[in-house]
Amino acid sequence: MENISISEKNGPNYALLEIAGTVNSYTYTEFQKKVYALINETNLVLDLSQVSSLSSSGLGVLMAAVSDGEEVGKKLFVMNPSEVVRLAIQSTGFADMFPVITSLTEVV
C-alpha cells in the first residue's frame, strides 16, 4: 500500500508542508493540490526528510511549483531532503532549481 502523510504549518512569510511516505503516481494528487494552492499565496517550504520514494510524478509537481512560484514572486524551498529525494532531484539535471535549506531560518 502506498501512503503519503502531509501536515501543514504556517510561518511569518512561508507555509511549511511536512511530507512523509511515498510520492508517486498513486499519491501525488493530494501532494499536488496542497503545493499548488500554497505556492501561489506564499513562499513554500517542503520538509522532505521523511519521503521514502519520489517518482517522476512527484518531481513534476516540484518543477511546476517552482515555475508557478516564480510567476507570482514566491519561492519553493526543499528542506532536509532524504537521500532518495536528493538523488531523484539530481537525476533531473535541474537540481539548481531547488534551493535546499536545513532550517526555517533560511527562508528569505
Steps between C-alpha positions, in 0.01 A plus 500: 500500500631842403458768765570868530463720804488879470489743790487877459644770723517872435777749571527876456599489130456135407291187522667175601384164373649201677478206262550138603471179303481440129440766234410316180226468240262358763554766766612816323150650451464603865860629497435694179183666630671623817816619325323684218257672737775625730770606251265760353448657843832484683852360499482125541733278699478126438651289776582187303714329763246220548429430132588139416430517125466784249384409149499704182142604589625654823794663327261648245300660781819651644618639167159650417477655847838670459384645171159605637665662801739700282203641309349645820824590681500203741770241562494129562759366744591135556592440864711204611432274202536129565770321301233363265367852433847646458591236242168539316546877476860462382389254233288770335800714415312796649623473860596870497128587463434380855647700787587247771487624858561338837302741719193722476720797591641480146168593337540844343 
